[in-house]
């Protein structure tokens, strides 16, 4: 057989050239959602800091302040409907919210308009509060995240215990069992 003859199992000439392009495209898309490998990079310097207060209105019209939630654990979940990793963690957030009852508040915060969020929330059966807000006007660290999803997990005293990227129900359950911060909270980082 001629050494230059093609076998019937050889891929077409363009397949070897397109595979690396496809891989790069997938990595770029994933990086747009979350590039931190499960951590939130420099935002972790906020762990141990009293969470800055912020006011917001949920999709169902409830006006709330973060400071009013003291005494309960809080998860601030920054996400978007178009983000794959965000969509994958929603069932876990729903499960944790269902199990935790009143002792936990989960807030899903997206900069998308209510007319985009409301049908998505209904379709997914989201059982926690969702907020449509442009967090760029909020105080640090809520405006400083670079990737979504980003989760700020606060203890009952309002101290940021953890800053994480995508979380599973198992990880979130473990983090929520951690004792509250002891002692005086750290000073907020300066930039």
Protein Blocks (a to p, Z undefined) as FASTA:
>chain_A
ZZkbccfkbccfklmmmmmmmmmmmmmmmmmmomngopahjmlmmgopacdddddddfko
pacdfklmgoiacddddddfklmklmmmmmmmmmmmmmnmmmbccddddfbdfklmmmmm
mmnopabdcddddfklpccfklmpfbdcddddddfkopafbdcddddfklmmmmmmpccd
ehjddddddZZ
